[in-house]
Amino acid sequence: MAQVEWFDDLTVGMRFKSPEVVVTEADIKRFAAEFDPQPMHLDHEAAKTTLFKGLAASGWHTAAIAMNLAIQTARSARIR
């Protein structure tokens, strides 16, 4: 793959592989307790009544993880 130094170097169809992240139940509850204390992120019984049918990470949590992975991937591809 061509080296990417500028966003103009990106083309449709390019693919990048980011590192993987494991998110534990403790991670979900810790983040939720501080930033998004809704029952579906903290309480197993309440979470069972949701669309997910169980404990779910906050969208804010997943967005923060995705942003971090995007930055790591951009750095490794030398995107500026």
C-alpha positions in Angstrom: 0.0 0.0 0.0 1.2 3.5 -0.8 2.3 5.6 2.2 -0.3 8.0 3.4 1.1 11.3 4.5 -1.8 13.6 3.9 -5.6 13.1 3.8 -5.4 13.9 0.1 -3.4 10.6 -0.3 -6.5 8.6 0.8 -8.5 7.0 -2.0 -11.8 5.1 -2.0 -11.4 1.5 -1.1 -8.2 1.9 1.0 -8.3 -0.3 4.1 -6.5 0.0 7.4 -6.2 -2.5 10.2 -6.4 -1.1 13.7 -5.2 -2.7 16.9 -7.8 -4.7 18.8 -9.4 -3.7 22.1 -11.0 -6.0 24.6 -13.7 -4.3 26.7 -14.5 -6.0 29.9 -17.7 -5.7 32.0 -15.6 -3.8 34.6 -14.5 -1.4 31.8 -18.2 -0.9 30.8 -19.3 -0.2 34.4 -16.3 2.0 35.3 -16.9 4.3 32.2 -20.6 4.4 32.7 -20.4 5.2 36.4 -18.4 8.2 35.6 -19.7 9.5 32.3 -23.0 7.8 31.3 -24.8 6.3 34.4 -27.8 4.8 32.6 -29.2 1.5 33.9 -28.4 -0.5 30.7 -24.7 0.2 31.3 -24.7 -0.5 35.0 -27.5 -3.0 36.0 -27.8 -6.5 34.5 -31.5 -6.8 35.4 -32.4 -3.4 33.9 -30.2 -4.2 30.8 -32.2 -7.4 30.1 -35.3 -5.2 29.2 -33.4 -3.3 26.5 -32.9 -4.0 22.8 -29.5 -5.5 23.7 -31.0 -7.9 26.2 -28.0 -7.5 28.4 -25.3 -5.1 29.7 -24.1 -2.8 26.9 -21.3 -0.3 26.6 -22.2 3.3 26.3 -22.1 4.8 22.9 -19.8 7.5 24.3 -17.4 4.7 25.5 -17.4 3.0 22.1 -16.9 6.3 20.3 -14.0 7.2 22.5 -12.4 3.7 21.8 -13.0 4.1 18.1 -11.4 7.6 18.1 -8.3 6.3 19.9 -8.0 3.4 17.4 -8.4 5.8 14.5 -5.5 8.0 15.8 -3.3 4.9 16.5 -4.0 3.7 13.0 -3.4 7.1 11.4 -0.1 7.4 13.2 1.0 4.0 12.0 0.1 4.9 8.4 1.7 8.3 8.9 -1.5 10.2 8.1 -1.1 13.8 9.1 
